[in-house]
Amino acid sequence: MYMAPANRKRLPYGMMNFEDIRLENYYYVDKTAFIPMIEQADRFFFFIRPRRFGKSLTLNLLQHYYDVRAKDKFDTLFGDLYIGQHPTHDRNSYLVLKLNFSGIIGELNNYRQGLDAHCQTMFDYFCDIYADYLPQGIKEKLDEKDGAVEQLEYLYTECQKTNQKIYLFIDEYDHFTNAILSDAGSLHRYTDETHKEGYLRAFFNKVKAGTDSCIKRCFITGVSPVTMDDLTSGFNIGTNYSLTPEFNAMMGFTEEEVREMLTYYSTNSPFHHSVDELIEIIKPWYDNYCFAEECYGGTTMYNSNMVLYFVKNYIQNGKAPRSMLEDNIRIDYEKLRMLIRKEFAHDASIIQTLVSQGFITGELKKGFPAVNITNPDNFVSLLYYFGMLTISGTHEGKTKLTIPNMVIREQLYTYLLNTYNDADLSFDSYEKSELASALAYRGDWQAYFGYIADCLKRYASQRDKQKGEFFVHGFTLAMTAQNRFYRPISEQDTQAGYVDIFLCPMLEIYSDMKHSYIVELKYAKYKDPETRVEELRREAIEQANRYAETDTVKCAIGATELHKIVVVYKGMEMRVCEEV
């Protein structure tokens, strides 16, 4: 049994406490160079990133850097980091007040109760730890005040008396939005809370008033811009830095940072791959997030949580994990998918276009009210902020957005198939699994593609039929993406002789697989003459043969037998399915 070297740094998988990471010999990717940049930015800083990208750890890092009580620990925590060598004037000079809205329990109808309870706990804690800096008896008098809004006002007014500065951190400020938006009946109550004189709006009004007093800085994070827009007039002094190029790499890992981490662990752990080989495995799954148009073509970001999950599993088992998607991420996307489905189950056309065309265009909004969430541009922005789309340049004057990687592709394809399940249609998962296994290990492709054609024909609605080629291509891709043995690679540029779908075998996980596939998929309209089917068949054969000779395919198939499958649909009917 392998024993790790005693001095090897542990992996901070799932950790959000900066002090624990630094004091207990965990590996830390140094993001402290962003601290001076945050100080140079506007004082009331909004930042949105997808889940599992390191928002909470960033907040915790900033708390330790600015907390007046952490002065004595500065060298221990920061000495060998960028900011330890380049400290700013403001270090360790604030009383830190941290609120985490994800800790608030309750639906919107009793949201005030949850907000009051959470704030009371955090305000009391603040009074306890800063007792030496605050007027005497502040906690007892604060507890007499009625609710979070009154208490916050009392707290910063008292702090002002002793000339203290407060740095306010709010994590997951939009936590409740996602729960509310997934329940259509809550939208009116939500509007009341964030517009007019709702309690949540009153709370943010009070935060704004506090900035005239001793709340000198705010750092507020979340995953969607919905609440922010609804609260704007309540808190219209915050600046949203989510789309700015200078903060593109503040959360998540750059490839350089991933390489550095892998290189470190390759010197003290049993690695069976080179760093380059490991990058090749994980890049298609976790990389390719771009959070600013100006950064397109430059630095892309890896999902930090997923990288840590992979490295942890690789060190433990000496190979890639069987599932490249960890359960916590799956649960997060389940929640997001529920949110999307509630609002958009009536028409999956944006997702369908994305899957079939390979991209969609839109205008990324910095914020939009919840009542306008079904507007197509707003929905596209929501998918982007959730991490389901990434910036890929521009197309005809609009921002071009694509699916960043395989983790997201799997989620979106599942979403697409679930829109059919919502109509009381179901795919037999056992049957699908058996067919997938037979495809990979026995080369039985007829049954597999026959099953897809059968499902496609049964589940196509009138609207889908009108979309024709988009639907057929998207549905086939979504079905093949459910196959755990392959990574479907879809090329859009068929004019250049590229295949529609290359079922790239995941040999790093299933090393004993026997078969891989090129699937050239063609589509003829209902009204086309029968001769069109034969034309497309010949075209497909030529393209499949050409693609089989490319380095991409030759390198990826390993020792598996490559099958070139030609499929031609006429309308919703599969007319040709043969090996060439």
N, C-alpha and C positions, 0 to 999 in steps of 0.2 A: 504493500500500500504506500502511495506517495505521501511524503510529509513535506509540508511547505517550510522553506527556510525561516527561522525565527524572526529575522529582521525584514522579511519581505513585507512591503506595504499592503495593507488590506484594501479591498475594493469598496468604495463608499456607496454601494448599490442601495438605492432607496433612502439614503441618509439626507437629512435637511439641516443638521446642526453643524455649523462651520467649526465651532470650538471642538466638538468631538472628533471631527475629521482631522483637525490639526494636532490635537493632543494625543490621539490614540493611534498614530502611525497609519493613517489611511492615505491613499493616493489622492492628490488634489490637483486638478487642472487649474492653473493660475489665471483667474479672470480679474485680478485686482487692478490691471492697467485701465479698466473702465471706470474706476472710482473718480479719478481727476476729471474725466469726461462728463460724468454725471454731475459733478460739482460745477462744471462750466455751463451745463445745460440750465434750463429754467428750473426754478425751485420746486415746482409741483409737477412731478414726473409720472406720466401714465405709461405703462408698458404691457403689451399684450403678446403672449406667446402660446403655442399649443401646450397641451398637458404633457407632463413628464419631460420638460425641457430645462428644468433647473431654476424655476422662478423662486421657489421657496428658499432654496439654498442661497441664491443671490441676495434675497432680502435678509437672510440670517447673517451673511457675510457683512452686509452694510451695517446691520445692527451692532455687530461686534466692533466694527471699525469706528463707529461714531459714538458709542455708549461711553459716557463719562466714567462709568464704573469699571470699564475694561482697560483703563490707562496702563495699569501695572502689567497687564498681559500682552501689551502691544508687540514687544519683541518676540515673545514665544509664538504668538499667533501669526504675525506678519513678517518677522525679521527676514526670512529668506525669499519672500515673495516680492513681486514688482513694487507694490505699494510700501513695503517695508524699507526698500531702498529709496523710494521717492514719496515720502509721506506728504500729505497736504496740511494746510494750516488748520483745517476744521476737524482733524481726527480727535476722537474721544472728547468732544465738547458739547454733546447733546444729552438730554434726557430722552430715552427712546420709548415711544409708545407703539406697541404692535397690536394690530387687530387682524384676526383671520376669520373672514366671513364663512369659510367652509366649515367652521366649528359651530355655526348657527343652526340650531335644530328647529324645524317647524315649517309649515307651508305659509303662503302669503297671508292667509286669514289670521294667523297668529304670529306673523313675522316680527311684529313689534316686541312681543314677549321674548322671542329668541334673541333679537338684537340687544334688548335691554339686559338680558341675563349674561350674554357674552361680554358686553361692554363693562358691566358692573364688575365681573371677575377680573378683566384686564385693567380697569381703572384702579381697583383695590390693590392689585399686584404692583402697579406703577407707584402708588402711594407708599406701599411697604418698602420697595427696594430703593426708592429715592427719598426716604424719610429725612435723611440728613440735608437734603437740598430744598425741602419744601416747608411751608409754614406748618407749625404744630397743629395737630387735631384735624388736618385736612381730610383724612380718610373718613372719620366719623361724620363730619359735616357733608361730605360727598354722598355717603350712603343715605342721607336724609332726603336727597334730591330725587325727583320722580322721573326715572328713565334715562336712557342714554343721551338724549339731546340736552337735557338740563345738566346732567352730570358732566358732559364734555365741556360745556360752557363754564361751569364752576371750576373744573380742573385747570383749564388754561388761564382763567382769570387769576387763580391763586398762584400759579407758576410765574405769572407775570410779576407778581409782587416781589418775588425773590430773584428777578432778572434771569430766569432760566430760559433755555431754548429747547423746544420740543422738536424731535424728528418723528413724524407720524408715518408708520408703515401700515398699509392695508393689503393683505394677501387675499386673492380670490374675491375681489370686490363684487364680482358678477355671479357668484356661486348660485344664488337663489334664482337668477334669471333663467338658467337652463331648466330648473325644475318647473318654473312657471310656464315657460314657453312650450313645454311638452304637455301642458294641460290648457287647451283652448279656453276653457271657462275662466281661467285665472287672468286672462289678458286684460280684462276690464279692471279687475282689482289691482293688477300690476300697474296699469296706467294711472290709477288713482294714487298709488304709492310714489310714483316717480314724477308725476306732474301735479298740478294744483298744489295742495298743501299736505301731501302724503308724508308719512313718518320718515321714510327713508330719504326723501328729498329734504325734509327738515334737518335730518342728521347731516347731510352733506352741506346744507346751507350753514350749519353751525361750524363745520370744519372750515369752510371759507371764511367765516367771521373770525375764527381762531388764527387765521394767517395774518390778520391785522394785529394780533396780540403776540403770543410767543410760539405758535406753530410756525417754525421758520422753513421747514422743508417737509414735503410729502413724497413718498414713493409708493405707487399704487399699481398692483398687477391683477391680471385676469386672463381669461381665454377668449372673450368676445367683446366687441365694442358696443354691444346693444345697450347695456345699462348706462354706459358712459354718456351716450348721446341723450338718453332720456333724463339724465341727471345734469346735463350740461349747464342749464341756467341755474341749477342749484349749486354747481361747483364749476364755474366757467373760467377758472384760472389755471386749470391743469393743462399741460402740453403733452400731446400723444407722440411719443418717440418710436412707436412700433415699426414704422416703415422707413426710418431714417438709416442711411448707409453706415454711419459711424457706429451704430449699435447693432448691426446685423449679426455680429459674432459674439455678442455679450452672453448669450445663453445657447446651450448646445455645444458640440465640439467641432472644430475645424478638422480637416483631414490630417493636418500637421500634428494637432493635439492627439488624435487617435493613434497615429503612427508612433508618436513619442511614448504613449502608454503601452502599446503592444511591444515596442522595443524594450522598454523597461522590464515587462513581465517575461519576455523571451529569454532574458539573462538569468532568471531565477525560477523558471517553471518549465515543465516538460512540454515544449512546443513541437508539433509535428509538421508545422507549415512555416514558411518564411513570413515576414511581416507583409510583404507584397501579396502573397497568396491569401492571407487573412483579409487584407483590404479588399481584394477581389471578391471574397465571399460576402463580406458584410456591406460593401458599398451599395449594391442594388437594393438592399433591404432597408437601410437606415439613413442613407445620405440624401443629398439633393434638395435640402430646404434653402430657399433664398427669400429673405425677408425685406429686400429693398431692390427696386428696379435697377438702381445704379450699380448694384453688386452682381447683376446677372453676368455670367461669363467669368466671374472672379471666384470669390470664396463661397462655397456652399457649406451647409451645416448638417452634421449628423445629429440624430436624436440621442442625447447623452444617456438617457436611461436605458435605451435599447443596446447601446454599445457596452455599457457596464454589464448588462444582462448576458450578452454574448461572451464577453471576456471572462466573467465569473464561471460560466458553464464550460468554456473551453479549457480554463485552467483546471477545473475539477475533473473533467472527463477526457481531456486530450483531443476533443473533436467538437465540431459545431453542434449546438443543441438540436434535437430532432424538430422542435418547433422554433422557428426564428422569431416568432411573435410571442412575447411573454404575456402571461395571463392578466396582469394588471392593465397593460395597454389594451388588451382585448376587451376588458370590462369598461375601460374609458370609452372606447369606440362604440361599444354597445349603447352606452348612454347617449353619445352623440348621434348614433344612428336612430335611436328612439326619437330624439328631438327632431331630426330631419324628417323622419317618416311621418310624425304627427302632422307636421305642417305641409309636407310635400307629397304625401302618398298618392294624391290625385294625379300627379304627373311627374314621372321620373325623367322627363325629357332632357334636363340639363345634365344629369348623370349619364344618361344614354349617349348624348352627344359627346361627352367627355371620353367615355369608354371607346366609342366607335371612331371618333375623329382624332383622338389622342390629345386634344387640347380644347379649351374653351377660352373665350375672351370676355373681359369685363372691366369695369372700373372699380379699383379697390377703394372702398369707403373707409374713412377714418372712424366713422360712427354712423349709426342709423337707429331710429326709434323702433321698438319692438313691433309696433302696429304696421310698420312697412317691411317686415321681415320677408314676406313672400315676393316682394319685388325681385325680379331675376338678378339684377346687379347686386342687390343686398344679399341674396342667397349665395351668390358666387363669393362675395366677400366673407360671408360667414364660414363657408367651406375652407377658404384660405386661412382665416384666423384659427380655425380648429385644427389646422395642419393637414387637411385633406387635399389641398392644392398648393402648388408652389409657383413662384414667378419664373417664367421661362422667356423673358424678353417681351417683344411687342408684336402684334399682328394687326395690320390695317389700322394703325393708330390707337389700338386698345391694348391693355395689358394682356399678355398671353399667359395662361395658367395651365399647368399640367399636373398629373398625379406624380408626387415626388418619388415614390419608391414602392417596393413590393408589399411592405406592411400596409400601406394605405390602399394599394391596388386591391389587396385581399378584402379590405373593409368595404370599399366602394362596390366591388363586384358582388360581394355578399348582399350589400344593400339593394343592388339592382335585382338580384334573384328574390330577395325578400318582398319586393313590390309585387311579385307574382304570388308568393305565399300569402300575402295579405288578402288576395282574392280567393282564399280557400283552396289554393292549389299547392301541392307539396311535391318536393323531390324526395324520393326514398334515399335517405343518407346511407343506409346499409348497402343498397343496390349500387349507389354511386361509388362507394368505397371499394366494393368488390370489382366493379368495372375498371376503376383506376388502377388497382393492383394488377389485374389481368393485362392492362395496357402496358404497364411498366415492366412486368416480369415475364409475361407470356406472349407479348406482341399481338394481343387480340384487340385490334383497332376497330374492326367492323362493329362489334357490339357497342363499343364506347361511343363512336360517332353516330351510330344508329339511335342510341338512347338520347343523345343531345338533340338530334333531328326530331325525334318523337316528342320530347318536352317542348321544343320550340314551336312545333305545329299546334300542340294542344294549348299552349299558354299565350299565344300571340293574340293581342286584342286588335280591334279595328284600327286604333291609333298606331299600334306597333306596325301593322301591315302597311300603313301609309308611309312609315319611315323606311320600310323596305330594307335596303342594304345595311343601313346604320343598325337597325334592330338585329338582323341576322348576325352581323359581325360582333356586335356588343354582347349578344346572348351567348354566342359560342365562346367568346373570350371569358365571359363571366363563369361559364360552366367549367372550362378548362382550368381556370384559376382556383377552383375548388379541389383540384387534384394535387395532393400533397407531395407527389413525387417529382413534379415539374415546376419550373418557373416559366410561365408563358411570356415570350418576348414577341410583341406585336410591332411590325414595321408598317408605317403608313404609306411610304413612298413606293407603291407597287409599280409605278411607271419605270423606276430604275431597276426593276427586276427583283425586288425584295419579296420575301414570303409574307403571308398574312400573319401566321402564328408559328413560331418555333417553340416547341415544347422542350425547353432546355432541361436536361436531367439533373436533379440535385444530388450529384454523386458525392459531394462533401458530406451528405447526411445518409444517403442510401447507396453505399458504395457497390452493392451487389446487383444494381439494376441492370437490365439486359437490353432495353429498347428506348430509342429516342425518336422524335417525330418532327417533320416539317409538314405543316398543314397549309396548303394553298387554297384559300376560300374565295369562291367567285359567286357573283349574284346576278341573275337575270330577272328582269321585271316580269310580272304576270303577262303583260301584253306583248312581250318580245316573241318573235317567231322561234320555233323549236330549234332552228339552225343556230340560234344564238348560244344555246347550251353547249353545243359541240365546239363552237368557236372558243368559248370561255374555257372549256376543258383543255383544248390544245394549248391555249395561252398559259393556263395554270401549270401544265406539265413542263413547258419550257422554263417557266419561272422557278418551279420547284427544283429542277435539275441544276439551274444556274446557281441557286442559293446554296444547294448542297455542297458546292465546290468552294464556298467562301471560308476564309480562315475562322470567322466567328463560329461557324457551325463545326468545322473540323476540330477546333480546339476544345469546344464545349462537350462533345459527345463521348469523349474518352473511348472506352472499349465497347460501348453500347452499339447495337445495330441500328442504323438510321433508316427510318421508313419515310418515304415521300408520299404523302396522302393528298389527293386532289378531291376537293368537295365543291360541287356546284349546286346552288339553290335556284329554283325558279319560283319567285314568290316565296311562300313559306314551305315549299316542298323541296326536299333534298332529291335531286335528279341523278347526281353522280357522286359516288364515294368509292374511290379506287386507289390502289397503290401503284406507283410508277417506278 
